[in-house]
Amino acid sequence: NRTDDSDTFVDPGQPVTRKNKITRRPTSTATANSMLDYRPYMNPIENQGQCGSCYAFAVTAAIEGTYAIKTGARIKLSQQQLVDCSPNNGCSGGYFDATFQYIKQSGGLASEKSYP
């Protein structure tokens, strides 16, 4: 959904308020290096099955990838903790911002090994 500003978008799943974050298109016209490859930093793609938990899979993948880029070490974090404990709707969906906020407020996220 576009707002009245032509390069501004809002999440259609949330009511528009001043508190909502707005994402803008990049202003740079530079192109990415054709040799840029993040695959070595990403864990394999996973299947969420019948659970509507894409928010949990996306957020853990983003954190795992960022961690690997910064440290060179790959980790596996718990999507199930986010489904069970974050202020979302479990297997009925959730919001990325609420998920990141939960992780921040709880002081981090468990490994998949400790919270399968």
Protein Blocks (a to p, Z undefined) as FASTA:
>chain_A
ZZfblkbccdfkbccdfklccddddfbfbdcdfkbcfklmpccdddekjadcklmmmmmm
mmmmmmmmmnopacdddfklmmmmmccehjnopafklmmmmmmmnopacdfklmZZ
